[in-house]
Amino acid sequence: MTDAKKRTRRGARAAKRAERNAPLDINQRPVLPGMTNGRFAPLSDTDILKVNDAVMDVLENIGLAQAIPSCVEVVCAGGGTYKDGRLHFPRSLVEDTIANCARGFTLYGQDEKHDIDVSGSRLYFGTAGAAVHIVDVHGREYRDSTLQDLYDIARIVDKMEHIHYFQRSVVARDMVEPEDLDLNTLYACIAGTTKHVGTSWVLPEHVNEGLQLLHHVAGSEQKWRERPFVSMSCCFVVPPLRFAEDACACLEAGVHGGVPILLLSAGQAGATSPAAIAGSVVQSVAEVLAGLVYIHLLKPGHPAIFGTWPFVSDLRTGAMSGGSGEQAVLMAACGQMGRFYNLPTGVAAGMADAKLPDAQSGYEKGYTVTLAAHSGTNLVYESAGMHASLLGACLESYIIDNDMLGAINRTVRGIDVNDETLSIETMRDVCIDGPLHYLGHEQTMQLMQKEYLYPDIGDRNSPKEWYEKNRPDLLQQATQKVQEILGGHFPAHIGDELDTKLRAEFNILLPRESMTADS
């Protein structure tokens, strides 16, 4: 073979390698946001019906206490009853609400490429939490979380392919006043990412102030209402079976302001919900359905997420155990109930008890998130970054967990079975006419990136290759990635002019210099 032909062949091979290694169009990637799930079923069909009957019994005959007057008024006008300080929800009212409430809505991003369609059993992974500490993996210490940490986490999530939305994950403990906390939490989140954002508010007047800010960012109130890119995480109940008064007032302000509501019930089994896992499911479902009736009567068709988040206790100590096997099946059962009602559903998983991103963290997050992902839920909150049962958040863990979430989403996708993937002709080519291996076959080349997902920082090298690369570990790789993102990724969708205008009108405390590469 002449040198010219060798160069031509090498060039052709190099071109093919470059083509294979080039980023795929998003619709051709191995996993996508919103893949269909629902293969894991801890509850049988009979179990589901029993849970549902128990839920209806609780709502009708036990009811909820501490309803604010406006809640009592709207529910009683819709067919509920108020007796001895408790608000009761007849089965017919609850079933009518389930039949007619909002379904198939979109959780919008500031960038439409991040819009989330929560219809059916489409699945998305996101963050959440109210951690009060940041995990310092190198000092092996916990420190108070700050507003800057929240903004930095948002920037990291903005770059993570398999984390599809960002809900406030840490408390900015350097914010002294509750009003400053609510406003600056909102701003740090929406400034750090163009993905859909979830946050919470302490008082209804804070909600209204936040809405004014969001109108500016959206361009107008009308534009905000057309594409609300922030949802409200609302713990409107104090388990067991009591309304939270300030949170209900915030809920009403959010509904009137066009904010999608994540209805959260977060009882703790053995403490504020029954120790029996089935009973914990019943109480949580009942509480959230009460909230759904409340919202639907306030504004029929308002977008609301069925957020059953019952937690598990270590009954030896009473401490929350977010990484337990019991937590995994509990959340999966809640996801399954959401699918039974065909409601937009969000559960929480990935809340490792482990204090650091170590082996314990890996196995706890692995099984809790996987079971939730296969349960039929739409949204898995807390799925990345969290430690110490939500007391700590770790920047490096968002990087590590992104790899995990991609792999879990690949299990959700499952196996494509059709005439082409059954591969009879491919076997014929290889076994009868070919080289007796599939390494260079056209099908292998075509599916290399479309069928197979590769970790971003996970190590698949041989021991020899690993040694030659100076034996890196996962945490080192994650640390390097964090440094790259925080040193170079400064989202600019809120431009200088708008930022200046917002700072003139609102008490925004996130330093402007921390939002640019010059910081």
C-alpha positions, 0 to 999 in steps of 0.5 A: 500500500502506498504512503498516500493510501495509508494517509487516506485510510488513517484520515478516514478512520480519524474522521469516523472517530471524530464523528462518533465522539462528537456530541449527539443531537439531544434527541439521539442521546441514550437518555433524555429528560422525561423518560417513561417509568413505572416498572417497580411496584411495592404495592399490589393492585389490591394494596393500592385500593386498600390504601385509597379507601383508608385515605378517604376514610381519614379525610372524611372522618378524621379530617385536618385541624388548624385550618385558617379561616379562608381555607375553611370558607373555601372548602366548606363552600365546595362541600366540606364540613367543619366540626370541632375544630377539624376540617373534613373532606367528603369522599365525593369532594376528593374524588371530584377534585382528583378527576378535574384537577390540573394534569399534563402541565409544564414546569418552565425553565427560563430557557425553554430547552429546560421545560419539563412536561410532567404528564403521564409517567415522564421522569425528571431528577432534581435537587431540593432540601433545606440543608444548613451545612456545606460539607467540606470534603477535604477538611472532613468538616461541616460549616454553615451554608451561605447565599454564595453557596446557594448561587454556586450550587445553582451554577453547578446544577446548570451544567449537569446534564442529568439534573433537570431542575433546581430546587433550593438546596441549602439555607443561606444562614448569613441572611439575618432577616426572613424577608432577606432570606426569601428574596435572596434565596429566590434571586440566587437560584434564578441567577445561577441557572436557567433550569426550572427553580423551586423555592419557598417563602416564610410569609405571604408578603414575601411571596408578593415581593418575590412575584414583583421581582419575577415579573421584572425578570420575565419582562412583565406580569403577563409574561410571567403568568404565561411561563412561570419558571419558579414553583413554590415548595409549600409545607402546608401541613404540620403532621399529623393532620394539621394545617400550617397557618403561615404556609397556607397563607403563602400557598394562597398568595402563590396560587393567586400569583400564578406560582405552581405549588409543590404540596408537601407532606413530610411526616416522620414515621414513628414520630409525626406519622405512623411507624407502620409504613403503610400507615405513613403512606396513608397519612401523607397521601391524605394530607396532600389530597387535602391540599389539592382540594384546597388549591383546586377550590381556590383556583380550578386547574391551578398546577399543583404537584402531589408531593408525598414526602414521608420520612423514616426514623431510626426508631432506636434514636428517633433520628431521620434515616434518609438513606434506609431501605425503608425510606426507599420503599416508602417513597416508591409506594408514594410514587405508585399512589401518584400514578394511581391517581394520575397526578403530577407527582414528586417524591424525595430520594437520595437523602444519604445518611452518610456524612461524606461522598463515600461508599455508604453514600453511594449505596444509599443514594443508588437504591433509594433513587433507583426505586423512586425512579421506577415507581411511576413518579414524575419528579425525584427531588433531593436526588443529588448532593445531599448528606446527613439526612438533609443536614449537609450539601456537598458541591462535589456530590452534585458532580458525582451524583450526576453520573449516578442519575444518568446511569439510573435514567438508562435503567428507566429507559430499559431495552428497545426490542424491534426487528433491528435490535434483535440483531439477526442480520447483524449476527449473520453478517458477523458469524457467516460473512464476517470476522466473528466479532462485532467490534467494527460492525456498522451496528456497533458504531451506530449504537456506540453513543445512542444506546450506551451512556458513559460517565463523566467522571467515573473511572472505567480504565484498567488498573494499568491505565489508572496507574499511568494516570497517577491513580485518580479517585472519584473525589479528586475528579469531582473536585477538579470539575467543581473548580472548573465550573465555579471558575468559568461558568457565570450564567449571564441570562440576567444581564447587567442592566436588569441586575442593576435595576433589580438591585435598585428596587430590591435588597439583593445581597448576593455580591455582583462581583461574585457573578462575573469571571472577574471575581 
